[in-house]
């Protein structure tokens, strides 16, 4: 119900006081939590109240995200959580990395957004930087705000360049939820309510190069050749699914053979997440278009991009505003992107992800051996790791048990029985070991409710070593 301007102004001033750091009592905090829950129910989406474990598993008072640094989050009541979710991949450099925050603050002192008419130096600088660190001939960038926008731009660019309309995606693939990117979604749950989006999309099982070849052949035979194949180097939302070693190289060869573009969705796998700077680097594959997002903004600003080769980009030159954006590539986002690349290279975040991921996969394999009735699978690359459970219910129980123990994780969008382990890449070994201790405590709690009993520790170690 509409209120008077006076009442709305009083409310907004109160919020600004809280944002400004005004000290508040415990009673005020508890009241503000209840107020926030009510606002979610009335003004956002009441479904989130049951969907979010921060509400359902936090006891009497829901967890209101309030502060964070590195790999630790703190809620309004001062409860701390080891961040093993990483904001679904945005916090690769950590929460509030001081180098990235400083770059944004420095630029805000000059100008936060751009006039849209003058040349923007940090947009040009970030594009030049990305051209220097991305595979092959990728050199020309378009900056926007989130991953699904990057996919939308890549779809348009591929259509414009190839003059074809048919796209090829993968089962289990996740590329965003705006209408074009939703059309590439390899799961019915998100597509069906919107009648599938664009209709000229084919799907092949992820990791099956022969099935991929058959789709190319069929499309060619019936006169609807493929414009582009869109693929995640490692499937994120499907549960950190790693393809066979020959899959991406064969996909690259097929795209070249059939005149299609290869679009690598590096929105979640990029910036070191999988133990290489880019996911495609594991297989030395050079895509025609690459989509970036999430961690490219350093966990401080929303930023995404699609980048392609000069030859492909030439189709955008005659009309450079054929694809445009109001806020994409703004000065503070680009400052964050420049700082994020600096931190990624200076701190060797890909190398950290590789070594810590190897350690985690080994330890999680040992846990699987000890608790086979609870944990049925472990997979991933670097610090993009999926824990597979026998059922959705067990996965939910594990996520809830971890939350109660101060570890933040979440299931994947595509598979509720898979929990992702996706912490900041610079997370300390001490926090990783503490997370593993709390994970085993959670398994120990859940195991009696499962059919089999945990193995003895000595036997489990033998199985883990055999793996």
N, C-alpha and C positions, 0 to 999 in steps of 0.2 A: 504494500500500500504506500502510495506516495506521501512523503512527509513534507513539512515546511522546510524551506532553505535553512532556517535557523537551526532546526533539529539536525539536519544532515551535516551542516557545518560543525556543529558541536561533536557529532560522531567522528567526522573526519579529523578534527583536531585531536581528539582522544587517540585515534590510531597513529597519528604522526608523533604524538608524545611517546607512545610505546615503541615505535620504530626508532625514535631518537634515543632510546635507552633509559627512559624514566624508571627508577626503581619501583617495583610493585611487590606487594605483600603476597604471602602464600594464598590467602583468601582471594585476593584479586586474580592471581594466576588460575586458581581453580574455577573462578567465575568466568574468566576469559576462555578457558577450555570449553566449558559448557556453551558459551556464546558461539564459539567457533563451530562446534558440532551442530548447533541449531542452524547456523548460517549455511553449512553444507547441506543440511536437510531441506532448507527452504529456498536457497538461492543458487546452489550448484547442482548437486545430484545426490539424493538421499541414498542411492545405491552404493556410493563410496563408503558409507558408514559401516556397512557389513562387509564390503569388498576389501577394505584396507585393514591389515592386521594391526596397524598402529592404533586402531580404535578397538578392534575386537579382542586383542590380546594384551592390552595395556592396563587391565585392572579397572579401578573405579574412574580414573582420569585418563582420557585419551592422550596419546603422544602428539604434541604440537611441535613440529620442527622449528627450532629456535636459533641454533648456532652450530658451527662445525669447523673443524680444522684437520687437514691431513686425511686420516682415515677414521676419524671419530666424530659422530654426530651427538648433539645434546638437545633434549627436548626442553620445554618451558619449565618443567619441574626439576631440571638438572639431571635427569636420568641420561646416562651415556650409552651409546651403541657403537660397536665395531661395525664400520661400514663395509660390508661384503657385497653390496649391491651397486655402489658407485653411480647412483642415479641412472640406472640402466645404461651405463657406459659413459656418462658425461664427465665423471670425476676421475679420469685417468691420471691427471696431474695432481689429484688430491683436492680436497675441499678448501676453497679460499687460499690457493697457493699464493704466497705474498708477492712473488715476482709478477704474476698475472694480474692480481688485484692492483698493484702499483701502476702497471701500464694503463689500466682502465681509468684509475683515478687521475693519472697525469693527463690523459687525453680529455677527460671530462672537464678539467680546468680550462681547457681551450675551447672545445666545442663537442657536444655529445652526438648530435646528428648532423647530417650534411644538408646543404641547401638544395641539392638535386641538380644544380646547374654547373658549379665549378668542379674542376677535377679534384678527386679525393686521393691524397697521397698514400694513405695507409691501405686503401683498397688495392692500389697499384703495387705497393710494397709486399702485401700478403700474397697477391697473385704471383709476383716474381719469386717469392720464397717457395710457394707450393710447386711452381714449375721446376724448381731446383731439387726437390726431394721426391717427386712422384715418378713412377716408372715410365720408361720409354720416351715417347714424343709428347706426352701430356704437357700442355703449356698454357692453355687459355682457360680462364676461370669466370664463373658467374657465382656471386655470393648471395645467399638468402638466409633464412632464419632457422629452419629445421629440416630434418632429414627427408620427410615426405615431399617438401618443396624441391629438394635436390633431385629426387626421382622424377617428379613432374617435369622439371626442366630437361632432364636427360631423355625422357620419352619424346618431348617435343623436338629436341635436337636430332634424335635418331630418325624420326619421321621426316623432318625437313631435309636431312642429308640423303637418306636412302630412297626417299619418295615411296616408302612402303608403310603399311599400317599394322602388320601382324607382329606380335611380340611373343617371345618364348620365356617362360619362367619355370620355377621348380615347385614341386609339392613341398609344403612346409616352409616355403620362402616367406619372408616378412619384409615389406618395403615401404610401409607407411599406410595411412588410412584416409588420405584425400582420394578423390574418386579415381584419378588415373593410376596412382600407385596402388590403390586398393585392388584394381583390376589384376595386378600382378601377384596378389596375395594367394599363397598356396594353401589356404585353409578356409573352409566354408563358413565358419562361425562369424567372421567379420564381413564376408562377401554377400551372403544370402539376404540380409536385411535390405541391401541396396541393389539387389538383382544383378550382382556381379560386376557392375561398372561397365567399362569398355568390353566389347564382345570379341574383339580380335586378339585374343590371348590364348596360347597353348601352354600346356604344362607337362613337364617330364619329371620322373623321380629324381630327387637330388642325389648326386654321386654316381648315377648310372649313365656312362658316356654312350653306350650303345643305344639306350632309349632316347637320348638326346639326338643322336645321329638320325634315328628313325623319324623324329619330329621334323628335323630339317628336311629330310628327304620327302616326307609327305607334303609339307608345305610347298616345296619346290614343284612337286609333281602335279599339284592341283592349281598352281598358278597364284598362290598367295605366299610369296617368299617372305622369310623372316626379316624384319627390320633390325631387331636386336635381341640378344639373349641377355637377360638380367639375372645376376647371380651374386649371392654372398659367398666370399671365399670360405668362410666358416659360418654355418647357419646359427644365428644368435637366438632368436625367439623360438626356434624349433628345439633348442636345448643344447647349444654348443656342439653341433654335429659337424665333424671333420670329414671331408670327402676323401675318397681313395687318391693315392698319389698321382695317378695319371689323369684324373678327372678334369681339372682346370686346363692343363696343357692340351688335352684333346678337345675341350670346349673352344679354346682359342683357335685351334686348327680348323674346326668345323665352321666357326664364324667367318674365318678368312675364306674357306672353300666356297661357302654359300653366299658371300657378299653381305653378311650381316655384321652389325657392330656388336662388340662385347662390352656390356656395361657392368662394371664391378661395383657392387653396393658395399662400400667400405665404411658405412655410417657407424656401425658398431665395431668393426674389426680394425679400423684404421688407427693411426697415431700410437702404434706400439702394443695394442691390446693383446694380440695373439703371439707376441714374442718376436715379431718383425715389425718394421715401421708400418708396412701395409700387409694385409693378409695375403695378397697375391704374390708377395715376395717369397713366400714359402715354396712357390712352384715356378718362380722366375717368369711369371706371365705378365704381359703388357696389355692392358685393356685399351679400348678405344675411348671410352668415357668412364670416369670414376666419380662416384658420389660420396661425399664426405659430410660428416655432421657430428653431433654429440660432443666428443672430446676436442674437436677442432677449436671450440670456443674456450678451452681451458677450464671448463667447469665454472666460469664466471659470467660469460655472455652467451646468449643464443647465437649460433653461427652454423651455417652449412654451406656447401658449395658443390657444383659439378664442374669437372675439368676435362678438357678434351684436347685433341691435337689441332694444330693450326689449319691443316687441310680440312678437317671436319668443321671447324669453327667458321670457316670462310662463308658458310651459308647464312651466318648471322650478321655479316659485315654490311651488306647493302642496306639493311634496316636494323641498326643496333638497338632499337627499342622494341623490336618485335617480341622480345621477352624481357620484362622489366619488373622492378620491385621498388617499393617505397623505402623500406627499412633495411633491406639486405645490403651488406657491405658497408654499413655505417661505421664511422670512425672508431667508436669505442669497441664494437665487436671485432673489427679488424685489428685493433691494438691488442685485444685479448688473444686473437689468433696468432699474431706475431710472437707474443710472449709464450703462448702454449707450445709453439714449435721450438722456441729457444729452450724452454724447460725440458721438453721431450728429448732434445739432442744433448743438452748439457748434462742431464741426469741419467742419460741412457735408459729411459723408461722402457723401450723395447727389450733391452738386455735384462733389466730387472724382471719384466714380465716373463721372459723365457725361463730364467733360473728359478723364480718363485713358483711359476706354474709347474715346472718339473718336480719341485719339492712337494707341492700340494697334490699333484696327481699320484705320486708315490704314497703319500700318507693317506689319502682318501682311498686308494686301492687297498691299503691295509685295513682301514675301517670297514670297507665292503666285505673283506674276508672275515672280519670278526662279527659283523652284523648282517649276514646275507638276507635275512628276512626283512630287514629295514631298507637297506641300500642295494639296489639291483644293478646299478651301472654307474660308471664314472667316465667322462670323456671331455675333450676340449684341447685347446692350444693356448699356451701362455696363461694369462689370467682371465680367459673366457672359458669357464668350466661349468659343465652341467652335471648335476647329481640326479640320477634317475631312480624313482621309487616304484614299488610294485603297484601302487594305486594312487589316484588323486588324493584319497583320504590320508594316506600315510605321508605324502608330500606336504599336505596342508598341516598335518600334525607336527611335522619336523620344522616347518617354517615358523609355526606358532611357538614351539618349544625353544627355538633359537631366539625368537623375539623376546620371550620372557627372560632369557639369559643374556640379553643385551647384545645380540648379533642381528644385524639387519640384512635379510635376504628376501628373495621373492621368487615365485614361480614364473615361468615364461608365459607369454601370451598364447603361444600355440600349444603348449603341453603343460597342464596344471600339475602333472606328476613329476615334472622336472624343475628343480630349484637351481638357479644360476648362482655361481660364485664369481663375482665380477668386481673385486675391490679396486681402489686406487692402485696404480702400478707401483707407487713408492711406499706402499704399506710395509711396516717393519716386520721382520721375522718374528719378533716378540708377539705382535698382535696376531699374526697368522697362527702361531702355536697356541695362543689363547683361544682363538676361534676354533681350532681343531679340538681342544679340550672341551669346549662348550658343545661342540657338535657331537662328540662322543657321549657326553652327559645326556644330550637329547636322545641319541639312539638308545642309550641304556634305559631311558624312561619309556620309550616307545616299544622296544623289543618285546616286553611281556605281552603286549596286545597283538603281536604278530604270531604266526604259526610256528616258526622255528626259533630255537634258542641261539643266543650269540655264541660263537666259538670261543674256546679258551684262547687267551692272549698268545701263548706260545705257538699253538697250532696256526693261529691267524698270521703270525709273523712268518711262519714257514710258507704259507700260501702266498703271502705278499712277496716274499723273496723269489718264489717260483715264477711269479708274474713278470 
